[in-house]
Each structure stands twice: as C-alpha cells, then as structure tokens.
C-alpha cells in the first residue's frame, strides 16, 4: 500500500508571489528560472505556478545573506585595536 503524504503543496500564481515579495512578475519568473524559487508550468494552457513553501525559504536565504553582509561591513569598519586589543601589556609596577 503506497504511503500518502499529508503535505499539501500550495501553488501560487506569479502575480500573487510578486505582490507578497513586492517585486514585479518578471522578477518572480526570473527567480524561478534561477531556481531560487521552485516553480513549474501546470495546466492547459501551461501557466507558471510557484510553490508557496519556496517563498519562505527564499526569504530566509535573503535574511541570512543580509545578516552576513552586515557582519562583513561591521568587521571592515572595526579598527584593529577594537579587534585585537591595544597591543599594550600593562606591566606591574
């Protein structure tokens, strides 16, 4: 007996995804072509649909990338004394 999956895959139209992400439909289709969003052409006539779960994954990736960029910029702005200390060792009197 085959196992049944309880996972419901919800597919959204590119216009819906564009509204959620605040980008154009063309940008959504480009993200699908770059495989940053999971999408497929379904129906007759075939129309693009994007898997809803991939939107959350994409947003998580974007947040992580922004976090890493911020840390990189912060490390580049830090002075050497902040990173490595003053370099001076206090000698007891």
ZAMARGU-4260 file (C-alpha; in steps of 0.2 Angstrom, whole numbers, plus 5000, padded with zeros to 4 digits):
<rodrens>
0) 5000/5000/5000 | 5008/5017/4995 | 5011/5030/5008 | 5000/5045/5007 | 5008/5062/5011
5) 4999/5074/5022 | 5010/5088/5014 | 4999/5099/5004 | 5009/5108/4991 | 5001/5125/4988
10) 5004/5133/4971 | 5003/5152/4968 | 5002/5162/4953 | 5017/5173/4949 | 5007/5189/4952
15) 5002/5183/4969 | 5021/5180/4973 | 5026/5196/4966 | 5013/5205/4977 | 5020/5195/4993
20) 5038/5200/4989 | 5035/5217/4982 | 5043/5214/4966 | 5037/5213/4948 | 5030/5197/4939
25) 5045/5197/4928 | 5057/5197/4943 | 5047/5182/4950 | 5049/5172/4934 | 5067/5176/4934
30) 5069/5169/4952 | 5060/5153/4946 | 5072/5152/4931 | 5087/5155/4943 | 5080/5141/4954
35) 5079/5152/4969 | 5060/5149/4969 | 5053/5132/4965 | 5040/5134/4951 | 5033/5124/4937
40) 5021/5126/4922 | 5005/5117/4925 | 4988/5116/4917 | 4982/5118/4899 | 4987/5131/4893
45) 5003/5129/4904 | 5005/5143/4916 | 5018/5146/4929 | 5015/5142/4947 | 5026/5144/4962
50) 5027/5133/4977 | 5022/5143/4992 | 5035/5134/5003 | 5049/5140/4992 | 5044/5158/4996
55) 5048/5156/5014 | 5064/5148/5010 | 5069/5162/4998 | 5065/5175/5011 | 5076/5165/5024
60) 5090/5165/5012 | 5088/5183/5009 | 5088/5187/5028 | 5104/5176/5030 | 5113/5185/5016
65) 5108/5202/5023 | 5115/5197/5040 | 5131/5191/5033 | 5134/5207/5023 | 5130/5217/5039
70) 5143/5207/5049 | 5156/5209/5035 | 5153/5228/5034 | 5154/5229/5053 | 5171/5219/5053
75) 5178/5230/5039 | 5173/5246/5049 | 5181/5240/5065 | 5198/5246/5070 | 5212/5235/5074
80) 5213/5240/5092 | 5194/5235/5093 | 5198/5218/5086 | 5214/5214/5093 | 5216/5225/5109
85) 5228/5239/5111 | 5243/5228/5109 | 5250/5235/5125 | 5253/5224/5140 | 5252/5233/5157
90) 5267/5229/5167 | 5265/5228/5186 | 5275/5242/5195
</rodrens>
